[in-house]
Amino acid sequence: MNLPKIALDHIVVIKYTSAVIILLAMILHVGGYTPWNSLLQMVGASGWIYVGYKWNEKAVILNFLPQFAIIIPMLVWMYLL
C-alpha cells in the first residue's frame, strides 16, 4: 500500500468508527429497533466498503456491499408495501 501517512490515518479512523457503528447497529437489532438498526448498519457498511476500496481488499467489499441488496428491499417490503 503506497498511500501517504495522512491517508492511512483517515482510513484507520473510518475503519474503527465503522466497526463501532456496526456494533451499535447490532445492539439496536437485538433490542428490536427496526428500521434504525438497518439504517445504522448501512452507515457502518458504507465505511467498510470505502476502507476495502482504498485498501484494494475485495473480501471486505464482498462482505459489506451485498448488505445493501439485502437490507434495502426488506425495508421497502416492511414499510412501503
N, C-alpha and C positions, 0 to 999 in steps of 0.2 A: 504494500500500500504506500504510494508516494504522495500522500496528501500532506499539506503543511500542518504544523502542530495546531494552529488555531482551528483548522477544520476538524481535526481529530477531537479537540476539546468539545466543540459544539455537538459533534456526533455522539460522544460519550454521554453528554448531558441529555440529549434526546433519547438515547438508549435507556438510561436509568429512569428517566421521567416516564417513558412509555411503559416500562416494566411496572412501576408503581401504579400507574393509571389502570393497567390491566388487572392488577391485584385488587384495586378498589372496585373495578367492574365485577370481579368475582364475588366480592362481599355483597354488592348490590344484587347480584344474581341469586345468591343463597337467601338473601332477605326478600326476594320476590319483587324487587323494584324494577319491573319491566315497564317501559322501554329504556329507562335511564341506564340500566346495566349494559344494554346493547349499544347505546349511543357512546357510552364511555369506552366500551370495548373497541369500537371503531376508531375512536381517537387514539387509543394506545396502539392499535394495529397500524394506523397510518404512520405513527412514529417509527415503528419497527420496519415497515416497508421502506421508509426513507433511509433508515440505517442499512438495511440489506442492499438497497440500491447503491448507496455511497461506498459500501464495502465490497460491492460486486459479489454478494453472498446470496446465491439463488435459493438456497434452502430456507433462509429466513423469509424471503419473499414468498416462496411456495407455501409456507406455513400461514402467513398472515393475509395475503391477498384474497384467497378464497373465502375468508370470513365475511367479506362484504357480500359475496354472492349467496351466502347462507343467511346472514342477518337481515339484509335489506328486504328480500322478498317475504321473509317471515313477518317482519314488522308491518309491511304493506298488507299482508293477508290478515294479521291480527287486528289492525286498527283502521284499515280503509276498506276492506271488503266485507 
